[in-house]
Every structure is written in C-alpha cells, then in structure tokens.
C-alpha cells in the first residue's frame, strides 16, 4: 500500500499533535515541524511509529520566512532518505501563536508578529513547497472561528485568519489546474495550551464558551484532529475553496 505523506506545521502539541495522530491512524506518514519543543516533537514521532507509520520532526520558525529555503532543502532530503520520494501529498498550515490584546493597545511589534506567523508564513512557506507537492495533493489552512465572530482582544490575530481565508480561495483557483485542492478549517474555542491554556484552564472562560455553543461545551483536540483527517480523506476530494468551521455551533 502506498502511504500518503503530510507536512503538518506546529505538530509538537495541541491541535497539530492530535491531527497527526488521527492522520497516522489513516495510514498517513508525517513530516512535522516544531518551534522549540524538540522533545515533545520526538514524542509525536514515536507515537506515529507506534501506529506503524514513519515520521520526521524538523525545526521551523513559521514567522521567519528567511529560513524557508533551508527548511525546504531539509524536506527534500528527508523525502529522499526516508521515503525514496521527491514529493509529498498534504500540507497542513497549522503553526500559530495567540495574542489577547485590545485594538487600542496592540503594538506594531505584536501586529507584525501575528502577520509573520499567521499570514506571511503560510503564504511563502506554501509557495516554496509547491514544487514538492504532488499533483492531486491537498493544502489545508487553519483559520479560527474568530474570523466570523468578534471577541474583544483578538483583532490582530483574527484579521490575519480572515486574510488566510481569502488566500485559500485564491490558492484553490490558481492550483486547481494541478488537481490540488485548498480548503480552510476554522476551529472554535478548544481546550489546549493555546493562549496560555485560557479555554482549558480558566473555568470562567470555559463556562462562557460552553454557554454560547450549541453543543454545550468547549471543543477538545479530538474534535479538530478528526476534522483534519476527514478533510484530507479521499472522500473529500471534490471539495475545494471551502471554509469549514468546527466550533460546535459557537455564537450561531
């Protein structure tokens, strides 16, 4: 059986880690990136191997586009050495960081960080990886429910995610000739360590989220990892340029 290969950025923890585990159960091999948590990334590699797959962890700062050429060269080397291939099949642009700051007090440095990590990073990383993506492959960009509804303190983060949703449609249009689909997944509030574990560890925040969600609770990593696997499955091959929100019905 020919196994697919996925690159998942920000794969050492949280939603990225969960998505990798779900993909591995679907017989997908993994190249994951991590920023600083090398040990955690190796633990994810081991979990994929325990499921019978192959995985490699590579360090990447998604906000430093100047490092992308080196990263792409590393990907080429790993594809050849580990899989004896020149291409991979799926790209999941998941890496990200949070910011909770009002519009009035957001600094230019904070704004630039959000832009570099959440918009410029995925734009140019995807561009540089295009020659390595198989024709008929998939790109999945990760957005946020905050691009649809507005909560104070998330303006800089949310507008970058809104831009990613527009970018997704343009990528789908321009890459369709190669049979590459491009979609965007927008999670709602999820119990992870994102933004300092605000939803997971703050009972008051969790209560507010649950009270404004149709299914009556905050999301869990399993809720999103399963969606990633589903959107990259063969059954979803005719879907492109679409925004799929997985929020349990938050603020509907």
C-alpha positions, 0 to 999 in steps of 0.5 A: 500500500502506498502511504500518503505523506503530510507536512503538518506545521506546529505538530509538537502539541495541541491541535497539530499533535492530535491531527497527526495522530488521527492522520497516522491512524489513516495510514498517513506518514508525517513530516512535522515541524516544531518551534522549540519543543524538540522533545515533545516533537520526538514524542509525536514521532514515536507515537506515529511509529507506534501506529506503524507509520514513519515520521520526521520532526524538523525545526521551523520558525513559521514567522521567519520566512528567511529560513524557508529555503533551508527548511525546504532543502531539509524536506527534500532530503528527508523525502529522499532518505526516508521515503525514496520520494521527491514529493509529498501529498498534504500540507497542513498550515497549522503553526500559530501563536495567540495574542489577547490584546485590545485594538487600542493597545496592540503594538506594531511589534505584536501586529507584525508578529501575528502577520509573520506567523499567521499570514506571511508564513503560510503564504511563502512557506506554501509557495516554496513547497509547491514544487514538492507537492504532488499533483492531486495533493491537498493544502489545508489552512487553519483559520479560527472561528474568530474570523466570523465572530468578534471577541474583544482582544483578538483583532490582530490575530483574527484579521490575519485568519480572515486574510488566510481565508481569502488566500485559500480561495485564491490558492484553490483557483490558481492550483486547481489546474494541478488537481490540488485542492485548498480548503480552510478549517476554522476551529472554535474555542478548544481546550489546549495550551493555546493562549496560555491554556485560557479555554482549558484552564480558566473555568470562567472562560470555559463556562462562557464558551460552553454557554454560547455553543450549541453543543454545550461545551468547549471543543477538545483536540479530538474534535479538530484532529478528526476534522483534519483527517476527514478533510484530507480523506479521499472522500473529500476530494471534490471539495475545494475553496471551502471554509469549514468551521468546527466550533460546535455551533459557537455564537450561531 
